[in-house]
Amino acid sequence: MTTPAAEGFPAPLDAGAVHTTRNWSGSDAAVIAALERIERRLARLESSVERVDPFARGAPALIATVADTVDGVAQRAAEAGIDVDERSRAVLSLLERISRVEAVSALHGLLDSGLFAPEAIAALSNLAKALPAGPSRAPKPVGPWGAYRALKDPDVQCALGFFFDVARRLGASLSTRQLPAR
């Protein structure tokens, strides 16, 4: 028994009719080929769903484990006096600021500048180690004769050589670029 066709649509065909009846789109072979392609695609889709299914079934337990872990970390941080909410807001604010287009461009420039090259990091590390640990006392003022005596110290000579080398390279860099007018 066949169902009457809806207006504008061909009547539904049973499996046997597909092989014996011509339809509006072409030959029987084309229809059969199209149905076979659909069947292969459905089989691949079914196979993909079968592979994902175990993960999907385990997702609630995994999410619960992650949530418990995060809760534990937050609780330990709170016990240590860390305001997790405040830190979270600060991190989100930082992410918002550094993800702006102009900030990303500036960060790319900084990363490409060589500042994070091993040699530059070593120099900055040495500078940080040379800085006083805290404001325990103000440095003594040095006059012209004190500067002259300090120049006899090999460590001072080495540090000045380093700073003059940096000043020379910085000057060369500045003289080759157009700087904005003041």
C-alpha positions as CSV (number, residue, x, y, z in Angstrom):
1,M,0.0,0.0,0.0
2,T,1.4,3.4,-0.9
3,T,0.7,6.7,0.7
4,P,-0.5,9.5,-1.6
5,A,2.2,12.0,-2.4
6,A,2.2,15.4,-0.7
7,E,1.6,18.3,-3.1
8,G,4.9,19.0,-5.0
9,F,6.7,16.0,-3.7
10,P,7.0,12.5,-5.3
11,A,5.3,9.6,-3.6
12,P,7.5,7.7,-1.1
13,L,9.2,4.6,-2.5
14,D,9.8,1.3,-0.8
15,A,13.2,-0.3,-1.2
16,G,12.1,-2.5,-4.1
17,A,10.6,0.5,-5.9
18,V,13.9,2.3,-5.9
19,H,15.4,-0.3,-8.1
20,T,12.5,-0.4,-10.6
21,T,11.0,3.1,-10.7
22,R,12.6,6.1,-12.3
23,N,12.4,9.3,-10.3
24,W,12.6,13.1,-11.0
25,S,16.4,13.4,-10.5
26,G,17.9,10.9,-12.9
27,S,18.7,7.3,-13.4
28,D,18.2,4.5,-10.9
29,A,21.9,3.9,-10.7
30,A,22.5,7.6,-9.6
31,V,19.8,7.2,-6.9
32,I,21.3,3.9,-5.7
33,A,24.9,5.4,-5.7
34,A,23.6,8.4,-3.7
35,L,21.9,6.2,-1.2
36,E,25.1,4.1,-0.8
37,R,27.2,7.2,-0.2
38,I,24.7,8.3,2.5
39,E,24.8,4.9,4.0
40,R,28.7,4.9,4.1
41,R,28.6,8.4,5.7
42,L,26.1,7.3,8.3
43,A,28.3,4.3,9.1
44,R,31.3,6.6,9.6
45,L,29.2,8.9,11.8
46,E,28.0,5.9,13.9
47,S,31.6,4.7,14.3
48,S,32.7,8.2,15.4
49,V,29.8,8.4,17.9
50,E,30.7,4.9,19.3
51,R,34.3,6.0,19.9
52,V,33.2,9.2,21.7
53,D,30.5,7.5,23.7
54,P,32.7,6.1,26.5
55,F,34.3,9.6,26.9
56,A,30.9,11.2,27.0
57,R,29.7,8.7,29.6
58,G,32.8,9.4,31.7
59,A,32.6,13.1,31.4
60,P,30.4,13.7,34.5
61,A,32.8,11.8,36.8
62,L,35.8,13.6,35.2
63,I,34.1,17.0,35.7
64,A,33.3,16.1,39.3
65,T,36.9,15.1,40.0
66,V,38.2,18.4,38.5
67,A,35.7,20.4,40.5
68,D,36.8,18.6,43.7
69,T,40.4,19.2,42.9
70,V,39.8,22.9,42.3
71,D,37.8,23.2,45.5
72,G,40.6,21.5,47.4
73,V,43.2,23.9,46.0
74,A,40.9,26.9,46.7
75,Q,40.4,25.7,50.3
76,R,44.1,25.2,50.9
77,A,44.8,28.7,49.5
78,A,42.1,30.2,51.7
79,E,43.6,28.5,54.7
80,A,47.0,30.0,53.8
81,G,45.4,33.5,53.8
82,I,45.1,33.8,50.0
83,D,41.8,35.5,48.8
84,V,41.1,33.3,45.8
85,D,38.2,35.5,44.6
86,E,40.5,38.6,44.7
87,R,43.3,36.8,42.9
88,S,40.8,35.4,40.3
89,R,39.6,39.0,39.6
90,A,43.1,40.2,39.3
91,V,44.1,37.5,36.8
92,L,40.9,38.1,34.8
93,S,41.7,41.8,34.7
94,L,45.3,41.1,33.6
95,L,44.0,38.8,30.9
96,E,41.6,41.5,29.7
97,R,44.4,44.1,29.5
98,I,47.0,41.9,27.8
99,S,44.6,40.6,25.3
100,R,43.8,44.0,23.8
101,V,45.0,44.4,20.3
102,E,47.5,47.1,21.1
103,A,48.8,45.1,24.1
104,V,49.2,42.0,22.0
105,S,51.2,44.0,19.4
106,A,53.4,45.5,22.1
107,L,54.0,42.0,23.6
108,H,55.0,40.6,20.2
109,G,57.5,43.5,19.9
110,L,58.8,42.7,23.4
111,L,59.1,39.0,22.6
112,D,60.9,39.7,19.3
113,S,63.2,42.3,20.9
114,G,65.7,39.8,22.4
115,L,64.8,40.7,25.9
116,F,64.1,37.0,26.7
117,A,67.3,35.7,25.0
118,P,69.4,33.7,27.4
119,E,72.2,36.3,27.4
120,A,69.7,39.1,28.2
121,I,68.2,37.1,31.0
122,A,71.6,36.3,32.4
123,A,72.5,40.0,32.3
124,L,69.3,41.0,34.0
125,S,69.8,38.3,36.6
126,N,73.3,39.6,37.4
127,L,71.9,43.1,37.7
128,A,69.2,41.9,40.1
129,K,71.7,40.1,42.2
130,A,73.9,43.2,42.4
131,L,71.0,45.4,43.6
132,P,70.7,45.9,47.4
133,A,68.2,43.5,49.1
134,G,66.4,46.4,50.6
135,P,66.7,50.0,51.7
136,S,69.0,49.3,54.7
137,R,70.9,52.5,54.2
138,A,71.3,55.2,51.6
139,P,74.4,55.0,49.4
140,K,77.2,57.4,50.2
141,P,77.5,60.4,47.8
142,V,80.5,60.1,45.5
143,G,82.3,63.2,44.3
144,P,84.8,63.5,41.4
145,W,87.7,62.1,43.5
146,G,85.6,59.2,44.8
147,A,84.6,58.4,41.2
148,Y,88.3,58.5,40.2
149,R,89.2,56.1,43.0
150,A,86.3,53.8,42.1
151,L,87.6,53.6,38.6
152,K,90.6,51.8,39.8
153,D,88.4,48.9,41.0
154,P,88.4,46.1,38.4
155,D,84.8,45.2,39.2
156,V,83.7,48.8,38.6
157,Q,85.7,48.9,35.4
158,C,84.0,45.8,34.2
159,A,80.5,47.0,35.1
160,L,81.2,50.4,33.4
161,G,82.4,48.6,30.3
162,F,79.2,46.7,30.2
163,F,77.1,49.8,30.7
164,F,79.1,51.8,28.0
165,D,78.6,48.9,25.6
166,V,74.8,48.9,26.3
167,A,74.8,52.7,25.9
168,R,76.7,52.5,22.6
169,R,74.2,49.9,21.2
170,L,71.2,51.9,22.5
171,G,72.5,55.1,21.0
172,A,73.0,53.4,17.6
173,S,69.5,52.0,17.8
174,L,68.0,55.4,18.7
175,S,69.9,57.2,16.0
176,T,68.6,54.9,13.2
177,R,65.0,55.3,14.2
178,Q,62.7,58.3,13.9
179,L,61.7,59.3,17.4
180,P,58.5,61.3,18.0
181,A,59.0,65.0,18.6
182,R,58.7,66.2,22.2
